[in-house]
Amino acid sequence: MKIKLGKNAYGKNAVNFSKIIRRDGYHEFRQVSVDISLAGDFESAHLSGDNSKILATDTQKNTVFALAKENFNASIEEFGVYLAGYFFSNNEQVTAVNIQMTEHLYSRIVTNTSPHPHAFISSGGEKHTAFIVKNTAGVIVNAGINDLLILKTTDSGFANFIKERFTTLHETNERILATQCKASWTYYSTDIDFTSHYINARRMMLETFATHKSLSLQQTVYAMGEAVLQMDQEIKEISFKMPNKHHILFNLEQFGMENNNEIFMATDEPYGYITATIERE
């Protein structure tokens, strides 16, 4: 029986950098984490320990820092495309480059009704993500949002589901709907203003979540994706991962008190988990 090397790749993960972009009269602060993965002709390194085709992962790390100084002044999508192209064009043994980028979001603190020029506040756990693939066929750019915690206190229900002998959940037309949204979408083109498309996609998701009369989280997920695709013709498809962050009505009757959808018990585990991809036909 013959043994051979299968699919393989290597790279550097968690290359974390921060950059101050000094604009006229104010600063921008950007904090980004980069994961790099290179695929290609690395068989000699695996089979005989010949590293002559290996770009050291430490060199990959240094490349991110150096190119961030020279070329990172706009979106993480643009920088990711540039970074992938650099690794691909400067390493003939590389057949594919995958770049995963995560930006920790900050905004300027408002003082005296105006944004402060150099003081910032974190946007919490929410992150802007990008995933870039560069190979001989071209470039694919995915953008997204991670850890976007959203909640609505009404206009949400869950009823008419299957009832069987292990069912204890009661139907409701009035509940808290909360989720920690992870969304990612694929662009048709790389020659676009990624920042404005990201801002508009995020805005449309939030507006739809807020205004949609939800009969289930599944229905709301579809409505959010549909709204994004209808709004932006540059987006090919959009995928969601949406855990249902349960807020369960607490029983106050045991204390002789009435609970009119006011007091809930927030639970972390177990939780419902909904995934879906909404795409164009």
N, C-alpha and C positions, 0 to 999 in steps of 0.2 A: 504494500500500500504506500503510495507516494504522499508526501506531506509538502505543502507549499504555503507560501505567504499569501494571505488574503488581503482584503481591503484594509488600508492603514493610513494614518495621518498623524501629524504631531504639530505642536505649537506652544504658545505661551498664553496662559490665562491670567485674569485679574491684574492686567497692567493698568494701574490706577493713576491717573494724572489730573491735576487741576491747572487751569489757565486763567490768568487775568488778562482780559482784552481791554485795553485802555482806549476808550472812545473820547471824543471831544466833549469834555465836561462831565463824564461819568465813566464808570467801569462796568464790564460784564464779568461775572464769575461763572466758570464752567467746571464741573467735576464729572469725569467720565471714566468708566471701566471698559477695557477692551480685551476680548478673547480672540486669539488668532489660531487658525488651524490650516496647515498646509498639507495637501495631498500631491503625490507625484512619484517620481522614480527614486525610491528610498530602499529598494530591495537589498542593496549591498550593505547598508548599515545594519539591517536585521540579520542577514545571513552570514556576513563575515566581519562585521564590526568596522567596515570601511566608512568613515564619516565624511568622505570627500564631497558628497552631495548634500550634506546637512548644513543648513543655515541655523546656527546655534540659537536656541530660544532666548538667550541673553541678548543676542544681536537683534532679535525681533523686538524685544522690550525696548532697547535703546532706539530703534527705528521709530517706534510709536512716539517717544518723547521728542525726538528731533523733528519729526514731521509735524507734530502738534504745534511746535513753535512756528514753523514755516507756513503751514497750510490749514490750520484749524481756526477759522474765523467766522464760520457760519453754522450749518447744521451738522449733526453727527452723521447723517446719511451721506452728505457730500464728502466729509472726511473719510468715512468708511470706504466709499468708492475709490477715493484717491489712494488710500492705504492698500486696499486690495490690488489695485492696478500696479502700485510700486512693487509689491512682493512678486506679483505675477511676471512683470516685464523684466525684473532684474534676476530672476532665478529660472533658467530654462528647464531645470529638472522638475519644476512645479507645474502641475496640470490643473489644480484648482485651489483657490484661496477662499476660506470662509472667515468673515469678520463679524463678530457679535459685539455690539456696543450698547452700553447702558449709561444713560445720563441721569445723575441725581439733580433734581431741579431746585433752583433757588430763584427768588425774586427780590427786588430791592425793597427795603423797609420804607414805609411811607412815614415821613415826619413833616408836620406842618402842612399837611395835604399834598405834599410832593414826594416822589420817590427819592430816597437818599442816594447820592452819587456813588457811594462805596460801602454801604452797609446792606446786608442781605439776610433773608429768612428762608429756611428750608420749606419746600412744599410738602413736607411730610414724607410718607413712604412712596408716593407716586414717582414713577421713573419713565423717562422717554427711552425707547429701545430702537435699535436698528440691526438688521442682519443682512450682510452683503455677501453674495456669492459671485466670484469671478473665475471663469474658465474659458476654454477655447470657443465656447458658444456665445460668450458675451457676459453681461453683468445683470444680476437680478437684485433688486433692492426691496427689502421689506422694512416697514416701520411699525411702531407699536407703542403701547402703553402697558405698564405693569404696576400692580399694587395700587390701582385707583379705587379707593374705598368710597362707595356711593350708597345712599340710603334714601328711601322715601317713606313717609309715615302713613300714607293713605293711597287710594287709587290702586290697591293691589289686593288680590284674592287668590284662593286656590280651592277649587271645588270640582265635582263630577269626576273624581279619580276613582280607580279600582278599589272596591271594598271587598276584603276577604277576611278570613278568620284571624289573621294577625294584624289587621288594621286597627289602629287606635287614634289616628289623626282625625280631627274634626274638620269638616269643611268650613271655610271662612270667606267672606267677601270684604273683609277689612283686616289687613295685617301690615306689619312693617316688612318692606322688601329691602334687603341689604345685600350687597355683594362686593367682593374685592376683584375688580374687573382686570382681566388680562386680555388685551386685544392686539392683533397684528394684521397688517394688510400688505398686499403686494402691488407695486406700481408697474404700469406698462412701460414707462420711460425712465431714464436717468437724467434727462435734460429738463428738469422742472424745479420750481422753488419748493424744496422739501419742507421748509419751515412753515410756509403758509398752508400747504396741504395738510400738514400735521395738525396745525392749530384748528383748521376748519373741520377735520375729521373728529377731533376730540370734542369740539363744540357741538357738533351734530349728535354724537353719542350721548352727551350729557343732556342736551335739550330733549332728545327722544325719551331717555330714561325718565326724565322729570315729568313729561307731559303725557306719556303713554298710559292708557288704562290697562293695567296688567292683569291677565287671567292666569299667568304662570310666568316664571322666570324664562322659560323657553320662548314664550311668545315675545317677551320684551327683548331678549337677545336677538331674535330675528328682526324685530322692528328697528333696533339700533343699527344692525348691519345693512338692512334695506335702505334706511335713510342715508347712510354714508355713501353707498353705491349710487343712489339716485342723485346725490349732491355732487359727487366728484367722479367724473368720467375717466380720470387718470388711474383710479384704483380698480384693479382687476378682481380681487376677492378680499374678504376680511374674515378672520377667525377669532372666536372668543373662547376663553375659559373663565367660567363664572361660578365660583362657589357660592352657595346660598348661606349667608351669615344669619343664622336663625335667631329671632327674638321671640320668645315663647311667652304668651300671656300667663302671668303668675296668678295662682289661686289665692285670692284674698278672702274668699268666703269662709275659710277656716278661722279667720279672725273677725268674722261678722262684718266684713267690709265688701263693698261692691267695686268691681274692677271694670270700668267702662273704657277698655282699650287704652289704659293709661300706664300701667306698670307691667314691664316685661322682664323676663330673665334672658340675658344675652348669653349665648352658648358658643363655644369655639369648636367643639367636637361632640358627636359626629356631625358632618354637614353634607348637604346635597351638593352635587358637582355637575354642572351643565357645560357641554362643549358643543360648538357648532361652527361651520363654515358657511358663509353666505357668498354666493358667487354669481356671475353673469352667465346666462345660458349661451 
